[in-house]
Amino acid sequence: MTSSELWTRATADRYDAEEAETSSAAVLEPTLTFLAALAGDGRALEFAIGTGRVGVPLRERGVPVVGIELSEHMAAVLRRKIDESTLPVTIGDMATTVVPGGFTLVYLVYNTITNLLTQDEQVECFRNAARHLEPGGRFVIELGVPPLRFLPPGQVAVPFDVSERHVGFDTFDLVEQILVSHHFTHDGGSDGDDGRYRRDTSRHRYAWPAELDLMARIAGLELERRVEDWDGAPFTQDSAKHISVWRKPV
């Protein structure tokens, strides 16, 4: 078992509703196109597949997808959408769990590598990806760039969303590279008159692109491409996130 925090039943049951915008066909189209092209005629393995936000529509495109998921509750929500024979899911952590067969693509989206709270575990995640990849196969990670440029001296918090129904901010431990995401979500009626907010927090270990490249090298993988988004925009010093692709040598 890794140090990842487990998703509860309540969180899993509301996850799809809260991620409806990022799950829309229009938003997912570039992601699916990017991943399907890398998978080619082979199979894809999704680490931390969750409720299948990406894995299910990728399978519907004809890419054989297998998943690994730590939370049984998240996997149960996925199972309501697609059967086991069509999209197999193994319960386990993404740093050590091994599934049968080889893959042309292993992918880890939506900042999820930060769920592993130590550098050693993140290195093992890369090693596990390499273990599953066929020669020439790719490992893809989607990850935000730590927003530390927004931290003036003495400040420890950076807001990432301030809207009518949600306030979110991250606090940082710069020594341990740990951030805690804080969410205050309005749970009241549509008129918003009862003032009730639900508070959620989650811990993450942030990592820089160069640090991930070193992890990849330890695992025997080589950086092939790094872009800003799924549309392939160039990655620059001002990019808020990156899509990185490492290749297993032939």
C-alpha positions in Angstrom: 0.0 0.0 0.0 1.3 3.4 -0.9 0.8 6.6 1.0 -2.1 7.7 -1.4 -5.2 8.8 0.3 -8.2 6.6 -0.4 -11.3 8.0 -2.1 -14.4 7.4 0.1 -17.8 6.1 -1.1 -19.3 9.6 -0.8 -16.5 11.2 -2.8 -16.7 8.6 -5.5 -20.5 8.9 -5.8 -20.3 12.7 -6.4 -17.1 12.7 -8.5 -18.7 12.5 -11.9 -21.2 15.3 -11.2 -18.4 17.6 -9.9 -16.2 16.8 -12.9 -19.0 17.1 -15.5 -17.2 20.0 -17.3 -13.9 18.1 -17.6 -15.8 15.0 -18.7 -17.7 16.6 -21.6 -17.0 15.3 -25.1 -15.7 18.6 -26.3 -13.1 18.9 -23.4 -12.1 15.2 -23.7 -11.7 15.1 -27.5 -8.0 16.4 -27.6 -7.1 14.0 -24.7 -8.6 11.0 -26.4 -7.1 11.8 -29.8 -3.6 12.3 -28.2 -3.8 9.0 -26.3 -5.3 6.9 -29.1 -2.6 8.0 -31.5 0.1 6.8 -29.0 -1.6 3.6 -28.3 -1.8 2.7 -32.0 -2.9 -0.9 -32.5 -1.8 -1.9 -29.0 -3.3 -1.9 -25.5 -3.4 1.0 -23.1 -3.1 0.8 -19.3 -4.5 3.7 -17.2 -3.0 4.1 -13.7 -5.6 5.4 -11.2 -8.4 5.0 -13.7 -11.0 6.3 -11.2 -14.6 6.3 -12.4 -13.4 6.0 -16.0 -13.6 9.6 -17.1 -10.9 9.0 -19.7 -10.7 5.2 -19.9 -14.3 4.5 -20.8 -14.5 6.9 -23.8 -11.0 5.8 -24.9 -12.3 2.2 -24.9 -15.3 3.3 -26.9 -12.9 4.6 -29.5 -11.6 1.1 -30.0 -8.5 1.2 -27.9 -8.3 -1.8 -25.5 -8.0 -0.3 -22.1 -7.0 -1.9 -18.7 -7.1 0.0 -15.4 -5.5 0.0 -12.0 -7.4 1.8 -9.3 -6.7 2.1 -5.5 -10.2 3.0 -4.4 -12.8 0.2 -4.7 -15.5 2.9 -4.5 -14.2 4.7 -7.5 -14.0 1.4 -9.4 -17.5 0.6 -8.5 -18.8 3.8 -10.1 -16.8 2.9 -13.3 -18.4 -0.6 -13.3 -21.8 0.9 -13.6 -20.7 2.3 -17.0 -18.9 -0.7 -18.5 -18.5 -4.4 -17.8 -15.3 -6.1 -16.6 -14.7 -8.1 -19.8 -14.8 -4.9 -21.9 -12.6 -2.8 -19.5 -10.8 -4.9 -16.8 -9.8 -3.1 -13.6 -7.5 -4.4 -10.9 -7.7 -2.9 -7.4 -4.3 -1.8 -6.3 -1.8 1.0 -6.2 -0.1 2.4 -9.3 3.4 2.1 -7.9 3.5 -1.7 -7.4 0.4 -3.4 -8.9 1.2 -5.5 -11.9 -1.4 -6.7 -14.5 -0.8 -9.3 -17.2 0.4 -8.6 -20.7 2.3 -5.8 -22.4 1.1 -2.3 -23.4 2.0 0.3 -26.0 0.7 3.0 -23.7 0.6 3.6 -20.0 -1.0 6.9 -19.0 -1.6 8.9 -15.8 -3.8 12.0 -16.1 -5.2 14.9 -14.1 -2.2 15.4 -11.7 -2.7 12.0 -10.2 0.9 11.1 -9.7 0.9 13.7 -6.9 -1.3 11.3 -5.0 1.9 9.4 -4.2 3.2 11.4 -1.3 6.9 10.5 -1.4 9.6 10.7 -4.1 10.4 7.0 -3.7 6.8 6.1 -4.5 6.8 8.3 -7.5 10.0 6.7 -8.8 8.3 3.3 -8.3 5.4 4.5 -10.4 7.7 5.2 -13.3 9.3 1.8 -12.8 5.9 0.2 -12.8 5.0 1.9 -16.0 8.3 0.8 -17.6 7.6 -2.8 -16.4 4.3 -2.9 -18.3 5.5 -1.2 -21.5 6.5 -3.1 -24.6 9.7 -1.8 -26.3 8.9 1.5 -28.0 5.9 2.0 -25.8 5.1 5.4 -24.1 4.3 6.6 -20.6 2.2 9.8 -20.5 1.7 12.1 -17.5 -0.6 15.1 -17.3 0.6 17.4 -14.4 0.4 21.0 -13.3 3.5 23.1 -12.9 3.8 24.0 -9.2 2.5 27.6 -9.0 5.2 28.8 -6.6 5.8 31.9 -8.7 2.6 33.2 -7.1 4.0 32.9 -3.6 5.5 36.1 -2.2 7.7 35.8 0.8 5.7 34.7 3.8 2.7 33.5 1.9 1.8 29.8 1.9 -1.5 29.7 0.0 -2.4 30.1 -3.7 -6.1 30.2 -4.9 -7.0 28.2 -8.0 -10.7 28.8 -8.1 -13.0 31.5 -6.7 -16.5 31.1 -8.0 -20.1 31.4 -6.8 -20.3 27.7 -5.8 -16.7 26.8 -5.1 -13.6 28.3 -3.5 -10.3 26.4 -3.8 -6.8 27.1 -2.7 -3.5 25.2 -2.2 -1.2 25.5 0.8 2.5 24.5 0.4 5.1 22.9 2.5 8.2 23.9 0.5 10.6 21.6 2.3 8.7 18.4 1.8 7.2 19.4 -1.6 3.7 18.7 -0.2 0.7 20.8 -1.1 -2.8 20.5 0.4 -5.7 21.4 -1.7 -8.6 22.9 0.2 -12.1 23.0 -1.4 -15.2 24.8 0.0 -18.2 23.8 -2.1 -21.6 25.2 -1.8 -24.0 22.4 -1.0 -27.2 24.5 -0.7 -30.1 24.9 -3.0 -29.9 26.5 -6.5 -30.8 29.9 -5.0 -27.8 29.7 -2.7 -29.6 31.1 0.3 -28.8 28.6 3.0 -25.1 29.3 3.3 -24.0 25.7 3.6 -20.5 24.8 2.4 -18.8 21.4 2.3 -15.1 21.4 3.1 -12.7 18.8 1.6 -8.9 18.6 1.7 -6.4 16.3 -0.1 -2.6 16.0 0.2 -0.3 15.8 -2.8 3.4 15.7 -3.5 4.2 18.2 -6.3 7.1 17.6 -8.7 8.9 19.6 -11.3 9.2 18.5 -15.0 13.0 18.0 -14.6 12.4 15.9 -11.5 10.1 13.6 -13.5 12.6 13.3 -16.3 15.2 12.0 -13.7 12.6 9.5 -12.4 12.0 8.4 -16.0 15.7 7.9 -16.5 16.0 5.8 -13.4 13.2 3.7 -14.9 15.0 3.3 -18.2 12.6 5.7 -20.1 13.6 8.6 -22.4 11.8 11.9 -22.8 10.2 12.1 -26.2 7.9 15.1 -26.0 6.6 17.7 -23.6 3.8 20.1 -24.5 1.5 22.5 -22.7 -1.8 20.8 -23.3 -3.5 18.0 -25.2 -3.7 20.1 -28.3 0.1 20.2 -28.5 0.8 23.8 -27.7 4.5 24.4 -27.0 5.6 24.1 -23.3 7.1 27.4 -22.1 8.2 28.9 -18.8 4.7 30.4 -18.4 2.8 27.1 -18.9 0.5 26.1 -16.0 0.7 22.4 -16.8 2.4 19.9 -19.1 1.7 16.7 -21.0 5.0 14.7 -20.9 5.7 11.6 -23.0 8.5 9.2 -22.2 9.5 6.3 -24.4 10.8 2.8 -23.6 13.8 2.2 -25.9 13.5 -0.6 -28.4 
